[in-house]
Amino acid sequence: MTHTHELTILIDDETRRLSVPAGANLRRALLEAGISPYGAVTRSVNCGGRGLCATCGVQFEADEPEPIHWHDKLAKAGGYPRLSCQISVDRPMTIRILTDKLVWGKLPR
């Protein structure tokens, strides 16, 4: 039996819930569920989850994990969206998909 965690995904006014295997990559889990962490421009042009382009950013609303990857550490320190490609699902999480970003997302207000 595989242990799972529940993801609460906020997309504008919609809330979706996903049950994801523990240790799953957040970006892959989102894409497999038909939810894109990318903006309109970067859906087709991105690094494929290697942590290089910073275009798969999501915003954490609750249960934010500490960053491990250097690029994700910079994103968190600067207040930018977190790199979904560099996050392992190790707990229940609530994330927001940024639907108004072109490439990286907006600076925090």
ABEGO torsion letter per residue (X at the ends): XBBBBBBBBBBEABBBBBBBBBGBBAAAAAAAAGBBABBAAAAABBAGGAGAAGAABBBBABGBBBBABAAAAAAAAAGBBBBAAABBBABBBBBBBBAABAAAEBBBX
